[in-house]
Amino acid sequence: MASPSLTVDEQLAYLTKGCVDVVRPGELKTKLERGAPLTVKVGFDPTAPDLHLGHTVLLRKMKHFQDLGHRVVFLIGDFTGLIGDPTGRSKTRPPLTAEEIAGNADTYKSQVFKILDPAKTVVDFNSRWLQALGAEGLVKLAARYNVAQMLERRDFKQRYESGKPIAVHEFLYPLAQAYDSVFLKADVELGGTDQLFNLNVGRDIMPAYALEAQVVMTTPLLEGLDGVEKMSKSLGNYVGVTEPADEMFGKLMSVSDELMWRYDLLLTDYSVGEIDAIKARVAEGTVHPKQAKSDLARRIVADFHSAPDADRAAAAFEARFSRGELQVDDLPVLTIDIDEESVGLAKLLSLAGLASSASDATRKIQQGGARLNREKVSDARMRIEPTTNPVVLEVGRKAVRVVVRRAS
Amino acid sequence: MASPSLTVDEQLAYLTKGCVDVVRPGELKTKLERGAPLTVKVGFDPTAPDLHLGHTVLLRKMKHFQDLGHRVVFLIGDFTGLIGDPTGRSKTRPPLTAEEIAGNADTYKSQVFKILDPAKTVVDFNSRWLQALGAEGLVKLAARYNVAQMLERRDFKQRYESGKPIAVHEFLYPLAQAYDSVFLKADVELGGTDQLFNLNVGRDIMPAYALEAQVVMTTPLLEGLDGVEKMSKSLGNYVGVTEPADEMFGKLMSVSDELMWRYDLLLTDYSVGEIDAIKARVAEGTVHPKQAKSDLARRIVADFHSAPDADRAAAAFEARFSRGELQVDDLPVLTIDIDEESVGLAKLLSLAGLASSASDATRKIQQGGARLNREKVSDARMRIEPTTNPVVLEVGRKAVRVVVRRAS
């Protein structure tokens, strides 16, 4: 963890580590040089949260600002929640009641305060000022932005050009989000890469309210355990923040070496220098990659449970695997969608992240290193049909459970 | 004036007389057939009014609905007035105060109740329900319409395609206007032709609020005294509704025969059948065009003053002109913009409405029928340069004052 005694350049490196966009680093440096705590705003949906590690990339970036003494606003966007889905096309999003929103906020807090420091986090709700804007205030706000600027947002542009409807109120949400920054006098706004346009709207309108434009920073989407798709519940390639320590540890030990460095960057407080040092030790052979992976997994488990829990999980994992025991129930379950009636085993092993390609998998099968439901398989051209229950796949020491699903 | 004992088809003919757009006549007929009074909504700007006959075309159409027993809502759009000009580009439109708006409403009433029946007119203010909508209500309203639909409005389309900015709030005004129709449960909305798109937005969204779509009707822009440009204060070709009876009468007597029929249609309650009957009598020679014009002028003067005032004005006019007296000060003043250093006399006479064309004017000059500043002129190729004070032009008994201006 970085200490407040860092130089401004070191602070800048720590805060921007792993970010996709920083608009603009020079402005962030200027703000840091002033020495006063910055207000860092991050917006969250008011729907019921159930977080996985993918969500923690952004939370951890918030923590980095807290580490350096800044003030983080965890902003729940309940204004849109109170409206519900106004397009009338969906009956699945009725307005949330104030009680539901408060309940969701509590669920959020119980999860995010495993990473964030409650004492340095302001939890706020944007309905407080957006409702007070009134109809006139919203019209005045809408005067701050142009239709043509709005249509530059990628999804708007694509829909407009392909003739898919954009309801007028969709133009109001980026402006409402921008007004949040005005109200909060944000110095920095963080969000996922898909939020870049919306965050920049805040940047654009702040000067019209006699405020310095906020710095905009985006964090990347985290790759799931397969190292290919983004981490998501529906793809099954995730680690939930409320999972038991052993399960979390086992899942993290299944990732590739390459993905390990990515997780080191995005799921820990290691500085870039520290990660480079570990990489160097692995490269020169003084640290085994498995050890580096175990260190990573222990750090992450410790964040969501405790350091003793992490140590126990590491020891249990080590004991099982050194005894050659495969604890099937501890294996992560991936869901793999296929476009055809069945999928070749070699391709499946590669999709499941157990081989780097189908030909790599074929070679491993031919070398006798692959197992299906604990039985050795030797026919690389064997085909697997969609399954209801997970099948267990193994290549060497790596193992995973897979549900094969026909994409509809 | 039409009487309530008319058949539905006769009512339809009376109500649609002179309109440019009627969306849709069949729906209006259905509404009329039900026999219940209709709610007819017409919106007006909250800025200080100073009406001329051009504005009365719309007011008279409102009166036609009142003549048939319907309920007319004179709606002052004070919601936008309360916001002011939110683009920040203009310093000339600060928000109006509630007192200013009330004052402007009183000025409106003193002028429009010369045509409308106060007992059948509801004066209302849209801030009443638009402010109550709040920010959420406005977002929900904006969900009812698409960006692509909005960009079909001609001026939006032109600005978007030519790269001129459209501020997002400009999309909210047609929707606010549409919501007025929802709130008032309008059966019919009237407006000028330039309002067609906005009126149709109301039509489009009403069904989403479980209301029958309003019928939309537009009235044309009235040609000014010159018969060419639209009537406007800045062009000088207007008759103000507060002008003295003699001045009003004299200006109306200066219009061409062709324009007289247009004014008969748009500035009186004559039915189409009555106008056709007058036309027939003029065509067969039983009524002199000057008499028809005098009848028209008397009707209009009576609307804004009284029948005795109109008779007096007609008699005074007749006395002056039959004595060959030209009361220069009573002549209307037209402003005519020219693109060149000077304008030919023949062309000027035609632009001033004293001849049907430049060649007609040339013939009249050659016949000795034209005067410039009371002096007979015989050179049809004479050129007139821009003037500061009006020059008096006469052709036969027709006379007018003209300011020639160099278009910049």
Interface residues (C-beta under 8 A of the other chain):
Chain A: F79 L82 I83 P86 T87 G88 L130 Q131 L133 G134 A135 E136 G137 L138 V139 K140 L141 A142 A143 R144 Y145 N146 V147 A148 M150 L151 F156 Y160 G163 P165 I166 A167 V168 H169 E170 F171 L172 L175 A176 A208
Chain B: F79 L82 I83 P86 T87 G88 L130 Q131 L133 G134 A135 E136 G137 L138 V139 K140 L141 A142 A143 R144 Y145 N146 V147 A148 M150 L151 F156 Y160 G163 P165 I166 A167 V168 H169 E170 F171 L172 L175 A176 A208
